[in-house]
């Protein structure tokens, strides 16, 4: 198992979409691309795995905001949409293209990032300490956009022994 160590570059956020235009949206949409970006924070415990998955339409920047190292396993899609573990894949990291050979991983130190376009398979985990991870992405519907290598439920089964105080969007 080899790890690719990235160079430290000035920290800046970009997604490869036209930020203040509507050209990538449906005709007549009044939403500008900037308004269509989503942000989220994740806390990944040391050695906790986010399983191998890809997105159909979502592009995302994964940012190590602090803590330990964030390790990413990244693969292209094969012609059938499955994981291509036999060929190299190139992804932008801090605005620099990084080509990974099979069995190589990207190791993001705090303040480093990687950009993942639709169709790129990825799994990630924290090493050395817990990680605070930032994600900036295009909008998507998690129910239809996430494709996991090994099917898993969106949420764990919950035994409802009393009514919830607050509902998830999918509970409506």
N, C-alpha and C positions, 0 to 999 in steps of 0.2 A: 504494500500500500504506500504510494508516494503522495506527497502533498506539494502543491504548487504555492510557493511563497510570493505574495504580491508586493510590488514596490509601493511605498507610501507616496501618494499624490495629494495635491490640494483637494480638500473635501468640497464637492459641489454636487448638486442633485440634478440630473437630467433624465428625462424619458424620451425616447426617440419618436415623439409625436409632435405635431404642430401645435404648440401650446396656446396661442391666442387666435386660433382659426377654427372654422367648423368643417373644413374640407374632409375630415375623416369620419364625420358624423353623417347621419341620414340627411338628405335634402330637406330644407325647411326647419331643421332643428335650431332652437334658440340657445342651446347649451353650448358654451365654448369649451374647448378641450380642458382648459385650466379648471373649470367647474366640474369636470368629469373625472378628476383624479381623486383617488381614495388614499387615506393614510391610516395605518394601524400600527400599534406597538404589540410585540409579543415578548413574553418572558420564556426563555428556553432554559430549563434546568440542565446542569452539567450531564452530558451523555444522553439527554432526552432527544429522541428522534422525531423529526417531521418526515413521514414516510414518502417514498418515491411517488411523484405525481407530476402532471402537466396541466396546462390550461388551454382551452380552445381559443378564447379571445383575449384573455387578460395578459397584459405585459406588466412586469413589476421590477422595481429596484428593491433588492434586499440589502439592508444596511446594518452592519454591526455597530450599534450605538454605545456599547460598552460591556465590560465584564471580560469573559474569556474569549477564546477563538471561536469563530463560527465556521464550521467545515461544511462545504457543499459538494455533493456528488452530482454531476451534471452530465446529461446525455442528450443527443439529438433523437428525433423520432425516426423509426424505420418506415418503409413505404406503407405499412399497414397501421401506423400510428402507435406501435409498441416501442419499447425502449431499445435503442441501438447501442449496445455495449461494445461493439467491435470497431467503431470508427471514431476518429477525433471529433471534437466539437469546439467551436469558438464562441465565446461570449464576451461582451464588454465588461470590464471591471475598472471602476474609477476612470471611465472614458477611454481605456486602453484595451484593445482586443487581446484576449488570452485564449490560446488554443490548448485544450486538454487532451492528452492521449488516453486511451482506455486505462482504467485503474489509477488515474491521477485525480486529485481533488483540489478544490480551491479552498485555501485557508484565509479567511478574512479576519484581520486584526481589528480592534476597535477603530471606528471611523472609516473603514473600507467598505466597499459595496460591489455588487454584481448586478447586472441588468439581465433579466430573463424574458425573452420574447415568447409569444404563444407557440406551443408545440415542444418547447424545451423541457425535458424531464429533469426533475431535481428532487433531491432529498437533502436535508441538512440537520446538523446537530451541534451542540456546544461542547467544547473541550476546555479543560483546565479550570473553568468556573462557569457559573450561570451567565447567560447573555441576555442583554436587552436588544431586541431586534426591531428595527423600523422597516416598514414596507410602504412604498409609494407605488400605486398601481392604477391602471385604468379600471373603470367600473366593470363589474361582472356580476353574474348571479351564481353563487357558490353551488346551488342545487344542480345547475346544468353545465357549468364551466370547468369544474374540477374532474380530472380523470386520474384515478389511482391505479398503480400497477397491480396491487392486490386490493380488491374491493373491501372497503370499510364503511361503516355507517357514518353519517354526518355527525351525529351526536350519540352518546352512550344512551342505552336504555335506562329510563328513570321510572322507578316504582312510585307512582303518585299516591302518596298517603294523605295529602291535603292539597287544596287549590293553591296555585302559585300567586305571589304578590304581583309579579311582572311577567309579561309574556315575551317570548322570542318572536321575531317577525314571522317565522314559519308556523307559529302556534295560532295565528289568526285565521 
